[in-house]
Amino acid sequence: MSKMPAERYSAVLSRADCLADQAAVEAALDDMAERISATLADKDPLVLSVVTGGIVVTGLLLPRLGFQLRLDYVHATRYRGELSGADLHWQHRPSDAIRGEHVLVVDDIFDRGHTMEDIVRACHDDGAASVTAAVLALKDGAAETDYRPDVVGLALPNRYVMGYGLDYKRYFRNLSGIYAAANEDC
């Protein structure tokens, strides 16, 4: 995918709707940390950040988790910079590190649900003692699977969203709020 021209970037951002400002997202992260702590504080979990979007969420969530834990990552994607997904493509699957561990999988969004469901299934297949899935955002009405993450920070409308790790054509992950792209940009 090529770089987005600065004029296009500005135009997409100017048309976007703010769905959750920085204060709302930070409050959601605090709430997520409380719920995760209640479940995993005594388990010395292995935290798996889902690359790429989950990096931002994981980085903001970890300082809120005041207990013993370890960090690794999983890289599995359906999107590869596109607006819609295809088959799951594994770039890094830490199978040996997962065996016998209590695993916390952290990602930016639960959209159709297939990626998170496949990652959680892979953790179980690789011998995890338990798997807890946490996402910053869940799109209402978008899921195509019965699986749901254990911890959700925000419920969002079924729109194309960006910010706090969520991207639009590999851009806008660094926005300090969560925004929905205008229909004309989707």
N, C-alpha and C positions, 0 to 999 in steps of 0.2 A: 504494500500500500504506500502511496506517495504522501509527501508532506501536504498538510492543509495550508493553503494560502492564508496570510494574515487577515485579508478582507473577509474570507469565508468564515474563519474562526470568530471574528468580531460579529459577523452577521448572525451566526448560529447562537452565540451567547446573548446577543441583544434580543432575540426572539424567545429565548428560553423562559420558562416559568419556574420560580423558586417554590419547591414543594416542602423543603425543610431547611431552615436557616442553620447557621453554625451552632447556636444555642440548643436547638432541638436535636441536632445530631449528637452533640456532646452529652446531652441528657440521656439519649438512647444508649450511647456507649456506656455510661455509668450504670444504667439499668441492666444492660447485658452483663457487665462485669459482676454485678451482685448475683445474678442468677447463675452464672458460670461458677462463681466462687462457692455458692451453696451446694453445687453438685460435685465439683472437682478439687476443692481446696485440700483435701486429705489424700489425694490420689497420685501426686507427682506426675501430672499428665504430660504427654508429648503433644505440643501444639503444632498443627500443620497449617501453615498459611497457604491458601490457594493463590498461586501466582497467575495473573499479575494483579488483579483488582483487590485481592485479599491482603496484599502487602500493606496498603494504607490502613485498612481496618485493624489488622493485626498489630501494626506499629502503635496505633492509638489505644488499643485494648490492653496490650501487655502491661504497661505501667499501672493499670487499674487492677491488675490481678496480683494481690499481695501474698502469694504463696509460691511454693517450690514448683517449678515447671521447666521443661526443655522445649526448644524451638527447632523445627525443621520446616520443610515445605513440600508441597505437591504441585506439579505443573501439569494440568490437564485442561484442555480447552476445546470448545466447539466453535468458537467464533473467529479466531485468528484474524482479528481486526475488521471483521464484517459485521453487518447489523443483525444477521440471523445465524443460527448455529447449524452444525452438521454433525457427523460422527465424532465421538470423543477421541482426541489425539493426546496420548501420554508423552510428555517430555521428561518428566521426573516422577517416579513412583518409588518412595522409600520403603519397599516391602519388608526388608530385614529389620529396619528400625522400628516398625510398627508391632511386630510379634510380641504379644503379652502386655502391651501398653494400654493405658487409658488414653484415648486420643481425643483431642479437641480440634475439629476442622473449622477454620475461620475463612469466610469468604465475604465478598462485598454484597452480592445480591442473589436471591433465589427468584429466578424468573420462571422458566418452563419447568425447572426442577431436575432435569435429566443429569446435568453435570454433577450436582451435589449428591444425588441418589447414587450415581456410579462411583463417586469417590468414597462415599460411606460404605457401599457394598465392597469395594476393593479393600478398604481397611479391615472389614470383617473377614474377607477372604484371606487376607494376609495375617490373620491371627490376633487382631486387637482384642484386648480384654473387654473394652467398651469403646463406643464412639459417640461423641456429642458433637452435633453440628450447630454452628452459630453463624448467622448472617446479619449484616447491618440492615439490609432492606429486603422485603418480600413484596413482590408485585401482586396485588389483589387480582384474583381471577385469571392469572396467566399460567398457572401450573398445569402441566399435562401429565402429571404423575400423582399418585396418592401419597407419596413420601412428602414429609414436611420437616424442616430443621427444628431442632430442640429449642434454640434461642433465636429470637428475632428482635432486632432493634426497632425498626420502623415498618409500618405497612404503607405502601405507596400505590397510587393508581397504576393501572396497566398502560404505562406510557414509556417512551424511551428516555431513560434517566441517566444523569451524569453528575460527577462530583464525589468527593470522599472515596476515591478509588474506582468509582464507576466511570466508564469511558464512552465516548462517542467518537468512533473512527480513530481510536487510540489517543484521543485528546480529552481534556477537561477533567482528568482524574484529580487534579489539584484544586478544584473549586472548593471554597469553604462553605458549602451548602450543597443540597441535592436539588438539581434542576431537571425539568422535563424539556426535552427538545420540542420545538414547535412542529406541528404535523407536516409542514412543508419541508422540514429538514430530515424527515424520516423516510 
